[in-house]
Amino acid sequence: MTMNERKTIDLEQGWEFMQKGITKLKNILEGLPEPQFSSEDYMMLYTTIYNMCTQKPPHDYSQQLYDKYRESFEEYISSTVLPSIREKHDEFMLRELVKRWSNHKVMVRWLSRFFHYLDRYFIARRSLPPLNEVGLTCFRDLVYTELNGKVRDAVITLIDQEREGEQIDRALLKNVLDIFVEIGMGQMDYYENDFETAMLKDTAAYYSRKASNWILEDSCPDYMLKAEECLKREKDRVSHYLHSSSEPKLLEKVQHELLSVYANQLLEKEHSGCHALLRDDKVEDLSRMFRLFSKIPRGLDPVSNIFKQHVTAEGTALVKLAEDAASNKKAEKRDVVGLQEQVFVRKVIELHDKYLAYVNDCFQNHTLFHKSLKEAFEVFCNKGVAGSSSAELLATFCDNILKKGGSEKLSDEAIEEMLEKVVKLLAYISDKDLFAEFYRKKLARRLLFDKSANDDHERSILTKLKQQCGGQFTSKMEGMVTDLTLARENQTSFEEYLSNNPNANPGIDLTVTVLTTGFWPSYKSFDLNLPAEMVKCVEVFREFYQTKTKHRKLTWIYSLGTCNLLGKFESRTTELIVTTYQASALLLFNSSDRLSYSEIMTQLNLSDDDVVRLLHSLSCAKYKILNKEPNTKTISPTDHFEFNSKFTDKMRRIKIPLPPVDEKKKVIEDVDKDRRYAIDASIVRIMKSRKVLGHQQLVLECVEQLGRMFKVHNTLFSFLFFFFVFVCESFVFLNLTTLALNEMLILQPDFKAIKKRIEDLITRDYLERDKSNPNMFRYLA
Amino acid sequence: MKMRRSVSRKTGQTNSTDATDLFRSASSKASSKEMERIDNLFYSYANKSSGMIDPEGIESLCSDIEVSHTDVRILMLAWKMKAEKQGYFTLEEWRRGLKALRADTVNKLKKALPDLEKEVKRPTNFQDFYAFAFRYCLTEEKQKSVDIESVCELLGLVLGSQYRAQVDYLIEYLKIQSDYKVINMDQWMGFYRFCNEISFPDFNNYDPNLAWPLVLDNFVEWMKAKQT
């Protein structure tokens, strides 16, 4: 049979034939006993359609077939499918729906194969929806439109049942929800609008109810456990039957209802909230808290705040503890940094270690918590204890670690670790320049009196300080350490010189340490009247020094010297190790048996302070080398002294210490002075270049200039830490503008201090206030 | 007196230049007479050897014009004279002051005082007077600041009538604080600006971030602490 000879199929006729095929299909779907389609069946059906579409008009029935195709579905759905679903409810309804949907898809597949020819030309030509789409649309318009509400409600009910702990048919739900997705034919609109929105709303309501109960009944850790569990389950739910796109929205809802809404109440629960957890070191619960709160917007802010408050309180308590212990000390020991203060520093280090671990572990190294830790430490680390500033305490702590016979007896590694931690603490101290000064003074003592326990440690801490605070912070200290090495070499040449020039030899072993002025703390050099023997020593060294260099000036610091004397007592000769001052006083008794206080003072040419101290150490302390008349415990200007020939001690060699003058006040004064100079210099520099400047601008630029490398910390303007200029001692301040910026140390500026300096500069005619605008200043050349 | 009569007789005259000439010479004669009287008055109080009116002379002047020598009006008089040294008036200063006040007798001087007060209180003049009051206290050479006690007295004298409350509190504060033992010109001028511009006693428009002298920042802090 050729195309041309094909017999025309009449529409009714053809459709009757097709109808049989469709009915067969329906029977199969209904589960009635019906044999499957054979290939022939299929071919016949397909060809029928083909023929009816390719016939010449008016017998080309494409349009009619297209319509009938759709009508087939409509008829089937209306007569059979819909009623069968309608008569069922809840879970049964869902099952029926799933079955019918599955059937429908099969029906669409088969029918669209039969009618496939329409897809090839007719549809494209008329820009009509393809067969597949037509089929699915029928289901959507007839079944889905009517039933989606009920279906949704049934699904949500099941979900809530599962939430309450009941077992439900997850596979069923997955299939139902797949309908919502597939019915969109590529778009998620139906799923989102007809199911997801309501589901989210229901979820929110569900968890809101739960949360309102739990928050009253449960402790914070228990609540958090529940919350974490809920979130886990919801996530699980998504993976099993919800569409993956629902996950973020769903979790967000749950987090909101469980956490955001009750965040504050949860954190502030009296016996189990954040404060309590920190107090009781509940690391696990805190980790959980972090995990949960990091998910909600700004959730971590209150947590980090409470953390900060807690650490601050702990630190402040340590300060108070130390203060209380210190106030129980005896009055005369009050100025000396004692054991309690050492303990305090160690405890602060421990506190830091503990909470740094928290930040790293519980709080997963989050910047917010690093910041809280830092701010907390900055608050209490800057509180002094018993009149000693934190800067001094730290410096003393270091001294104790580094000096021989210090109170800290630790292994080398432990020392390194400790030094590392101390330097880290320094970051929190605002008066770093004060620390530097104290540290320098104590370093000088250690170096000059050979009290340094270990050179490597000395260098190591300087390296650490350099890394943390910059090279200029440590340059002087490094200079000091180098000076000693040079001094030893110098001494060797001096001894060579002496052996080469025997008549120059003063007859006494002399060791001289030459220091570079700029590096070392300033020492007052009094014009001590040296005993004749020592005068010769000084001269000899001076001559030697001239041979080495003519351009330097030597200033002798007798207050730092030590002497070894042989005391010829009646019982035996004892070697006495004393300071030069003490030695000079003792040697006076070689030519006089008895001397008065004023005679000693005149002959030595020292101040009252020094004389009282040294006489006390020789007559009222542990070793009575001199006898005092009257034999009281304190020195008074009317006392008289005699050599105590009856003195005896079992040791051949004794050291008679001279307690050092308290440096604390001087250090603070020096640092204050340096700061004032630094601020003055900065202000003048700025005004010189700007000529006219407003007050606020001037303060800002001053702060910026002084804090160029680090940032400035102040509550008014909320900057962070900063440097200032420390001016070298040997300059004379006639003209501030030519000050060289030799050193930069670190300081926290006081805005009042800057204002005060401006006023001072006005009085000194460097600046004036503008006549018309009192907030402006002019530079006076 | 004679002069005036002869001038008035001449008013009928048509020759105006003659009249002005006469008037001028008459007034210059009048003014030189006035100057003479002023000078005589000066010498009646002046110390014979120094040629200046000294503190004693000022005291007797004060009793003559019936004003206490601690009264602010004497200070105003000194201002009018542009007197340089506290407690002393030179002839030049005396002439300057009395001429400006048009007073050549003690009576006239006394009567000129109320007008002088009004003149000083005019805002344009007051600032100048206020600054003058401070400078007048700088008695030593190269002195730049005045001690707190004197400043307190001066404040009361100069600003007391206008800003009683502020001045009283400020004086109380200055006496108990220990940051400053002396006050300089800049701070002094700051006090006036403060009384003038800042609302009292709430200090609502006071901003310590501006260039107010630090002593005033501290004063406001102290006041606020007191008020709580």
Interface residues (C-beta under 8 A of the other chain):
Chain A: G694 H695 Q696 L716 K752 K755 K756 I758 E759 I762 T763 R769 P774 N775 M776 F777
Chain B: K144 S145 N184 D186 Q187 M189 G190 R193 N209 L210 A211 P213 L214 D217
